Amino acid sequence: MTNLIRTGMFAAAVAVSGWSAAPVAQAETLNVTIVAGHPSVFRWVKHASQTFIPAVNTALEGTEYSINWSEQYGGSLAKVGDELEAVEAGLAEIGLVSSLFDPSKLAVQNVTYFTPFVSSDSTAVSSWMDKLQETNDDMKAAWHENGLEYLGGGIGIDDYLLMTTFPVNEIADLEGHKIAAPGPAVNWLGGTGAVGVSGNLTTYYNEIKTGVYDGAIVFASAALPGKLHEVAPYITKVGFGAQYAGGLAANKDWYDSLDPVVQKALKDAAEADAEAYQKDLDASVTKFLGLMQKQGATVTEVDEAFREKWANGMDNVARLWAERLDAEGKAGTAVLKAYMDTMRAAGATPVRNWDQE
């Protein structure tokens, strides 16, 4: 009875004073789907899972927010090239958006694929392109027009190679052969006599194996995981150059609704993703070429005269691309100049100064 009286008196005192125990803060859990058309065997998808997501989670520790992630890779939610639409429609909050495969919606982001033979330094290309997404109004507008907010995590692609079922000792050896290439890279075959076929990493192996085409323009860091050297054992280092193929982007309406703490966590994590990805990439390229060679591939590198002959035999695809975008009301010429000026200032020595011809 005494205990009951004391308890009642304590409760009454609390009621009179207005004091109450502080409620335990509950973190808000955000459900976030991240999408990629490529499977996790490819490095940029692997780092989305192993670097970007953990970095976001770590940044949110001790805040009022946490994230429950749903990772949808390898075409489970969107195929290669459909990531933008999936994020724009809200099927996913974040995507590894392949600007390379959205040449109409993200036209200005494809500037590197219309300017081959500029730089083989993938770190320089991807890092500067990442910065241009934030500082160049035309590039920023392209994301916003499609309902996306660019986070970062630029997908830098190492120096593109030519992988074929036959040896290439001179440009004339390509005459009449069907060669696959991603998106605008088909233009790189202009003037060689080869027949360019649009393709992507998810189809190259089977289509070369079955004779649909005789080779592909591809990069070492994806060629080994894709086992392309098994079907196209002749690897020619032409020096097409490193490229920028897209990055991490969020649905803009969703992103804008987030607390600044979460927004910052996403962008900081995208920067960490880019750094880890690029270090991984740089460490792998030479190693992967060596492994393919050990497994039976023949690797050759062309000289500067070969490279200049190839580049000078092409139409000025960059100028044609820029003029077409200008006619559509997009800043093609301005973006082309901004990119080329940026790369030259960073130390690149282009085989052709596409913007100055």
C-alpha positions in Angstrom: 0.0 0.0 0.0 2.9 2.4 0.9 4.5 1.8 -2.5 1.1 2.6 -4.2 0.7 5.8 -2.2 4.3 6.9 -3.1 3.7 6.1 -6.8 0.5 8.0 -6.8 2.1 11.0 -5.1 5.0 11.0 -7.7 2.5 10.8 -10.6 0.6 13.7 -9.2 3.8 15.8 -8.7 4.7 15.1 -12.3 1.3 16.2 -13.5 1.4 19.4 -11.5 5.0 20.3 -12.6 4.4 19.5 -16.2 7.6 17.4 -16.3 7.8 14.3 -18.4 10.5 11.9 -19.5 12.0 13.0 -22.9 10.8 10.8 -25.7 13.4 8.5 -27.4 14.3 9.9 -30.8 13.3 7.6 -33.6 15.3 7.7 -36.9 13.2 8.1 -40.0 13.9 5.2 -42.4 13.9 6.1 -46.1 13.2 3.4 -48.6 15.5 3.9 -51.5 15.8 1.8 -54.7 19.0 2.1 -56.7 19.1 0.8 -60.3 21.7 -0.1 -62.9 21.2 -1.8 -66.2 24.6 -3.5 -66.1 25.2 -6.4 -63.6 27.5 -6.0 -60.6 30.4 -7.8 -62.4 31.1 -4.4 -63.9 33.2 -2.1 -61.7 30.9 1.0 -61.6 28.0 -1.2 -60.4 30.2 -3.0 -57.8 31.3 0.3 -56.3 27.7 1.6 -56.1 27.1 -1.4 -53.8 30.4 -1.6 -52.0 31.4 2.1 -51.8 28.5 4.5 -52.4 25.8 2.8 -50.2 28.1 2.2 -47.2 29.4 5.8 -47.5 25.8 7.1 -47.3 25.0 4.8 -44.4 28.1 5.9 -42.5 27.4 9.6 -43.1 23.8 9.2 -41.7 24.9 7.5 -38.5 23.9 9.6 -35.6 21.4 11.6 -37.6 17.6 11.4 -37.7 17.7 9.3 -40.9 18.7 5.9 -42.1 18.1 4.2 -45.4 16.7 0.8 -46.3 18.3 0.0 -49.7 16.9 -2.0 -52.6 19.6 -2.8 -55.1 18.3 -3.5 -58.6 21.1 -4.3 -61.0 21.6 -6.3 -64.2 18.3 -5.4 -65.9 16.1 -6.5 -63.0 14.3 -3.2 -63.0 15.8 -1.3 -66.0 17.9 -2.4 -69.0 21.0 -0.6 -70.1 20.0 2.8 -71.3 16.7 2.8 -69.5 18.0 3.9 -66.1 17.2 7.5 -66.7 13.6 6.8 -67.4 13.3 4.5 -64.4 14.6 7.2 -62.1 12.6 10.0 -63.8 9.4 8.0 -63.4 10.1 7.3 -59.8 10.5 3.5 -60.2 13.9 4.1 -58.5 15.1 7.0 -56.4 18.8 6.7 -57.6 20.3 5.3 -60.7 23.6 4.7 -62.4 22.5 6.6 -65.4 24.4 5.7 -68.6 24.5 9.0 -70.5 26.2 7.1 -73.2 23.0 5.2 -74.0 20.8 8.3 -73.7 22.3 10.4 -76.5 19.1 12.4 -77.1 18.1 13.2 -73.5 21.7 13.7 -72.2 23.2 14.9 -75.5 25.8 17.3 -74.0 27.0 14.7 -71.5 28.2 12.7 -74.5 30.8 15.2 -75.6 33.7 12.9 -74.8 32.4 10.2 -77.2 32.4 12.7 -80.0 36.0 13.8 -79.2 38.2 10.6 -79.4 42.0 10.7 -79.3 42.0 13.5 -76.6 43.3 11.8 -73.5 43.9 8.3 -72.2 43.8 9.4 -68.6 40.5 8.2 -67.3 40.9 9.9 -63.9 41.4 13.3 -65.6 38.5 12.8 -68.0 36.0 11.6 -65.4 37.0 14.0 -62.7 36.7 17.0 -64.9 33.5 15.8 -66.4 32.1 15.4 -62.9 33.0 19.0 -62.2 31.5 20.2 -65.4 28.2 18.7 -64.4 28.1 21.1 -61.5 29.7 24.2 -63.0 28.5 24.2 -66.6 25.0 25.5 -66.8 24.2 23.6 -70.0 25.2 20.2 -68.6 23.4 20.9 -65.3 20.2 21.9 -67.3 20.3 18.6 -69.2 19.9 16.6 -66.0 17.2 18.9 -64.6 15.2 18.8 -67.9 14.9 15.1 -67.4 13.8 15.3 -63.8 17.2 14.3 -62.4 19.7 15.7 -59.9 23.3 14.7 -60.7 25.0 13.3 -57.6 28.5 12.6 -59.0 30.4 9.4 -59.1 31.4 9.9 -62.7 31.8 6.6 -64.6 35.3 7.0 -66.1 36.1 4.5 -68.8 39.7 3.5 -69.5 41.3 3.9 -72.9 39.2 2.2 -75.5 40.7 -0.7 -77.4 39.9 -2.5 -80.6 39.2 -6.2 -80.1 38.8 -8.4 -83.1 38.6 -11.9 -84.4 41.4 -11.1 -86.9 44.8 -9.3 -86.7 44.9 -5.5 -87.4 48.2 -4.4 -88.8 47.0 -1.5 -90.8 43.7 0.4 -91.1 42.9 -1.3 -94.4 42.6 -4.6 -92.5 39.3 -3.3 -91.2 37.7 -3.0 -94.6 34.3 -4.7 -94.8 34.4 -6.1 -91.2 31.5 -5.5 -88.8 32.7 -3.9 -85.6 30.4 -3.1 -82.7 30.8 0.0 -80.6 28.8 1.7 -77.9 26.5 4.6 -79.0 28.4 7.5 -80.6 31.6 5.5 -80.6 30.3 3.9 -83.9 31.4 7.2 -85.4 35.1 6.4 -84.7 35.0 3.8 -87.4 34.3 6.5 -90.1 36.9 6.4 -92.9 38.3 2.9 -91.9 36.1 0.9 -94.3 34.6 -1.1 -91.3 30.9 -1.4 -90.8 29.9 0.1 -87.5 27.2 -1.7 -85.4 25.7 -0.3 -82.2 26.1 -2.6 -79.3 26.9 -2.8 -75.6 28.8 -4.9 -73.1 25.9 -7.2 -72.2 25.7 -8.5 -75.8 29.2 -8.4 -77.2 30.4 -11.9 -76.2 27.5 -13.8 -77.8 27.3 -11.7 -80.9 31.0 -11.9 -81.7 30.9 -15.7 -80.9 28.0 -16.2 -83.3 29.5 -14.1 -86.0 27.0 -11.2 -85.9 30.1 -9.0 -86.0 33.9 -9.4 -86.1 35.0 -7.4 -83.1 34.2 -4.5 -80.8 35.5 -1.2 -79.6 35.8 -1.9 -75.8 37.9 -1.2 -72.8 40.2 -3.5 -70.9 38.6 -3.2 -67.5 35.3 -4.6 -68.9 36.8 -6.9 -71.6 38.3 -9.3 -69.1 35.2 -9.7 -66.9 33.2 -10.1 -70.0 35.6 -12.7 -71.3 35.7 -11.0 -74.7 39.3 -12.1 -75.4 37.9 -15.6 -75.7 36.0 -14.6 -78.8 38.0 -11.6 -80.0 41.7 -12.5 -79.2 43.3 -9.7 -81.2 43.6 -6.6 -79.0 44.9 -3.4 -80.7 45.7 -0.4 -78.5 44.7 2.4 -80.9 44.5 5.1 -78.2 40.9 6.1 -78.8 41.0 7.7 -75.3 39.3 7.5 -72.0 35.7 8.5 -71.8 32.9 9.6 -69.5 29.8 7.4 -69.6 27.5 8.8 -66.9 27.2 8.7 -63.2 24.9 8.6 -60.2 21.7 10.6 -60.4 18.6 11.0 -58.3 15.0 11.7 -59.0 15.0 15.5 -58.6 11.6 15.8 -56.9 12.6 13.2 -54.4 16.0 14.7 -53.9 14.6 18.2 -53.4 12.3 16.8 -50.7 15.1 15.5 -48.6 16.6 17.0 -45.6 19.9 18.8 -46.5 21.7 16.3 -44.2 20.6 13.5 -46.5 21.4 15.5 -49.7 24.9 16.1 -48.5 25.4 12.4 -47.5 24.4 11.4 -51.1 26.7 13.8 -52.8 29.6 13.2 -50.5 29.2 9.4 -51.0 29.1 9.9 -54.8 32.5 11.7 -54.5 33.9 8.9 -52.4 32.5 6.4 -54.9 34.3 8.2 -57.8 37.6 8.1 -55.9 37.4 4.5 -55.0 36.2 3.5 -58.4 39.0 5.3 -60.2 41.8 3.9 -57.9 40.4 0.4 -58.6 40.2 1.1 -62.3 43.8 2.4 -62.6 45.1 -0.6 -60.7 43.3 -3.0 -63.0 43.9 -1.9 -66.5 47.5 -3.0 -67.0 46.8 -6.1 -64.9 43.8 -7.1 -67.0 45.6 -6.6 -70.3 48.3 -8.9 -69.0 45.9 -11.5 -67.9 44.1 -11.6 -71.3 47.5 -11.9 -72.9 48.4 -14.8 -70.7 45.1 -16.5 -71.6 45.9 -16.4 -75.3 45.2 -12.9 -76.5 47.6 -11.0 -78.8 48.1 -7.4 -77.7 49.7 -4.8 -80.0 49.9 -1.0 -79.8 49.9 1.2 -82.9 52.4 4.0 -83.4 51.6 7.7 -83.5 51.5 7.8 -87.3 48.8 5.1 -87.3 46.8 7.0 -84.6 47.1 10.3 -86.6 46.1 8.6 -89.8 43.0 7.1 -88.1 42.0 10.3 -86.4 42.5 12.5 -89.5 40.6 10.0 -91.7 37.5 10.6 -89.7 34.9 13.4 -90.3 35.1 16.1 -87.6 32.3 14.3 -85.7 32.6 16.7 -82.8 31.9 19.7 -85.0 29.0 17.9 -86.7 27.6 16.9 -83.3 27.9 20.4 -81.9 26.3 22.0 -84.9 23.4 19.6 -84.8 22.8 20.3 -81.1 23.1 24.1 -81.8 20.3 23.7 -84.3 18.2 22.0 -81.7 18.6 24.8 -79.3 21.2 23.0 -77.2 24.7 24.5 -76.5 26.7 22.0 -78.5 29.5 24.3 -79.6 29.8 25.9 -76.2 30.0 22.5 -74.4 32.5 21.2 -76.9 34.8 24.2 -76.4 34.4 24.0 -72.6 35.4 20.4 -72.6 38.3 20.7 -74.9 39.6 23.9 -73.1 39.3 22.1 -69.8 41.2 19.0 -71.0 44.0 21.0 -72.7 44.4 23.1 -69.5 44.7 19.8 -67.6 47.6 18.8 -69.8 46.0 16.7 -72.5 47.5 16.8 -76.0 44.7 15.9 -78.4 45.6 14.2 -81.7 42.9 16.5 -83.2 41.7 19.8 -81.8 38.1 19.1 -82.8 36.8 22.4 -81.6 39.4 24.5 -83.5 38.9 23.2 -87.0 
